[in-house]
Amino acid sequence: MPRPSWQVALSITLRHLRRTDRLPKVAVVGMGQTLRGDDAVGPTVAGELERSLMESESVLILDTGPMPENFTGMIRSFGPDLVLLVDAAEMGEIGGKIHLLDYRDCTGLSASTHTLPPSVIADYMIQEMGCEVALLGVQPLQTDIGAPLSDPVRSAADQAVAGIVETFRIHEIAGPRAEPSRSETDQGMTGWQNTTMGAGPLEDV
């Protein structure tokens, strides 16, 4: 089955950023209001990526909610080659459509209620960190307060997570986290309760 073109574009970007001495470093930044329906797609993707990917020095995953500007210090310390913003984007498409967009095309696209628009955040990161920035935009269907993710956007979030995990695996940036075996699941509830959780964020489908 052919990969969606947004995933191909992400793969090309990572290949371009690859160096002879190290792998490219990628910060995935999930943006959005979790209480406004499909605006929660960015944080949803970030949360599922944290559960799906093994820890890696080449990947930083952040759920920044509606204020990604509050996390710029953490991103700067990580030193990314690419910042991948994941956000609900009003693109005039059917609900759940995914596009990988150049940051220069982000103006006016955000369907969210961020303190700052993605284009302003992208400009700041490029100037201050010397990195590349792209927006993985998902067309929302509804952003009513208190609503859950719509079915098309829920499906798009799953597709985005699977595509990012596969692309990172191909480029050896981070591997998928192994599913627990049946025996581990049967034994594991007590062990899991005793585990300290560590703190950790071109085109269409």
N, C-alpha and C positions, 0 to 999 in steps of 0.2 A: 504494500500500500504506500503510495507516495506521501512524503511529508508535506504538511501545509506550507505555503510559501513564507509565512512569517518565521517558521522554524528554520527554513533554508536560509533566510536572510540573517537570522541570529547566528547560525553556524558560520556563514561567510564572515560576519563581523568578528567572531572569535578567532577564526583562522587568520584574519588580517592583524589581529592584536597579539598573536602568539610570538614569543621571543625565543631566541636560541638558548637563553640561560634560565628561563622560567616560564610557567604557564600564565596566561592572562588572569587577572584578578577581577572578579565580577561582584558588584553589590546589587542585590535585587531588593527594590524598595516598593513595598505594597502600600499604596496610598488610598485613603477614602474613609467615609463615615460608615461605621459598622451598623448603625441604626437606621440607615436610609436605603433599604432594599438593595438594588444592584450596585449601589455605590460602595458596597462592602467587598466587591470582587478583588480589589488589590490586597487588602488585609487577609482575605480568604486564601488567595494564592500564596502569599508569604507564609501563612501558618501551615499550609499543607506541604510546602517545600521544606520547611524545617523538619517536618515529620518524615519526609520522603527521601531526603538526602543525608548521606554521611557527612560528618563534620570535615571541613577542608579549609586549609589556609588560603585557598584561592577563592572562596565564596563567603560573602556576608549577606545574610537575609534579615531584613528589617520590616516589621509592621509599624509604620509611622503614623497610622490613623490619618487625620486631616491636617497634621502639622509636620510635614517632612523636614521643614526648615529647622526644627528642633534637634534633628539627628545629623546635621551636617558635620559636626565635630567628630562623631563616631565614624562617619564615612571617610572623612579626611584622614583619620588615624589609620584606617584600613588601607588606604592608598589604592583605590580601584583603577583599572584600565577602562572599565566600562561600568556605568551605572544604568541598570535596567529598571525604569519606573513602570510599575504595573498599576493601571488606573482605569476606572470607567471613563469612556470617552464618547462624546456625542459626535458621531461621524455620519449620521443620516443613513445608517445601515439597519438591517434587521437585528433584533435583539440577540446577543451572543456572538456577533461577528468579531473576529480578532484581527487586528492589524499591528504590525511592527512599524513604528513611525520614527522618522528623524526628529530630533528635538525641535528643529526649526519649523516643523509642521504642527507643533503642539498648541500654538496660540489659539485660544478660543475653543479648544476641543474638549476640555475637561468637563465631565458631567457632575463633578463633585463640588463640594463647598470648602475647598482648601483655603487656608489663610493666604497662601500665595499660589498662583497658577503654575503648572508644571514647567512652562516655558521659562519663567523667571528663575525657578529653582535650577533648571538645566543650565541656563546661562551662567549662574553663580558657580556651579560645580565645575563647568568647563574652564572658567577663568581662574578659579582658585585651586583646582586640583589637577588640571591638565588632562582630564579623562574624557572619554566619549560618553554620550548620553543618548539613550533611545527610550521610546515609550511603547510599551506593550499595552495597547488600548483595547478595551472590550466594550462593545456597544451595549448600553443598558436598555432594559425594557421598561423598568419602573424604578423610581427612587423615592417612593413614599416613606414617610417616617414610620418606623416600626415594622415595615414589611420585610419578609425574608428575601433571599436571592430568588429571582425567577428561575424557572426550569431551564430556559435557554442559556442564561448566564451561569447557572450552576454547572451545566454541561461544559460551557466555555472555560470555566475555572479549572475543571478536571482536565480538559484538553491542554490548557496552558501549563499546568503542573507536569503532566506526562511529557509534553514536548520539551520543556526546560530540562527536566531530569534526563531525558534521552540525549539532548544536545550536550549537556555538561558531561555525561558519561562518554560520549564519542570523543570529546576534546580532552578527556582525562582531567577535567577540572574538579569534579566530584562524582562519586559513585552513588547509586541508589542504596538506600538503607534496606537491609535484608528483612524480609517478613519473618516474624517469630514463628518457630515451628509449633506443631500441635502440642508437643511435650512441654515446650517452653511456656506456651500459653496456659496449659493446665497447672504448671508449677508456679507460674509467674506472678500472680496477683500479690502475694505477700512480698516477694522480692521487689516488685515495682513500687510498692508503697514505701519501701525503705530506700529507694533510689533518690538521690538529690538531683533535681532538675537543674541543668546549667542554663544560664541566660545566653542567648545568642547575640533584618530586613534581609525587500522590505515588504511580509504581507499576509494575505488573508487566509482564513479557514473557509 
